[in-house]
Structure formats: C-alpha cells, structure tokens
Amino acid sequence: MKNKEKEVIAIEIPSKVIRVQHVTCPMGHSLMDPKHKIHGYASVTLLAKYKQEEGLIHLDPVYGSFKNVSEINVPEGECVELFCPTCHVTLTLDNITCEECGSNMFGAYLPHGGRVEACLRNGCQSHHLKLAEGRELLDKLEQYHTLDAYL
C-alpha cells in the first residue's frame, strides 16, 4: 500500500544538467570522493562486490551520465552488490526493484531527506532522483534555477 501522506510529482529535466554534490550511506558517511574526479567533480565512491571480487566503483556525479570507473570487472547484464566503503553497510534497498529489468535497486541519501536510486544490474540505466521538502525545492528552483543544495 502506498503512503497517502505524500504525493508524487514528476518533473522532467534534461539529462546531465544537475550533479550530486552531497550523498551519504544510511549511517551518514559521505560517499563523495574528491580525490577521484569525473567531469572535474568529486565522484560518488562505493564498495562493489561481484562473486569473489571486491573493489571500489566511482560513479559519475552528473545525474544521467554514466561515465563510471570500476576497479572490478562486472560483465554486462550481471548484478553487483554495493556497500558504503567506510562502514560496509549495504546500499541495497529493501523491496524496491527496477521497473526496467526487475533487479534490486540501491540507494544513497541526499540532504533534506532525498535519495538517489539506481539499478544494480550492469548496463541497466534505470535510476530515480527523489527529493523531499517540495515547497522549499520549488522556491529554490524559481529563485536560483539550480538544485545544488539538494544534490
């Protein structure tokens, strides 16, 4: 059953016009890595596990761009497990699956209660950006034409 206290509003924006600047694991550890940049910005760095391999994956912080860099080889179509590189908590979301391929989704948390969700299957580009505090968000968009404080 859906939560009736929230309404879902879809806002379509062009791909690659916003970037994630602040994202954490469920325990609050920053996932941003200023030492490994993609497009000149700090990447989102996660611990990845595939079968017996384990290594870091640096995700592109530009939302809708997929220039990720991985220390491990995950074949196209295979699913990976992702964890916080600091505390090793899983980033897999309970009971949330990809609308495109049915695989599990992972989540990373934004300021103000938002979340980035993406499919764990290599090659599937299904992802969602969920923002919270709608009135504040709309005011910021109207005033600054940016979402930097949220991402």
LINZIVEN-V709554 format. One line per field, one symbol per residue. psi: psi as a letter, one per 40 degrees, with the letter a starting at -180 (. if undefined). A space follows every 10 residues. Layout:
BEGIN
psi: ???
END
This chain:
BEGIN
psi: hiheeiihhh hhiiifeiih dhiiideehh ehgedhihfe ihihhihihh beihiihhih ehheifgihi eihhiheiii hiihedeeii ehhhfhihdd eeiiiiiihi ifeiihiiie hhdhfhiihh iigddddddd dddefifded .
END
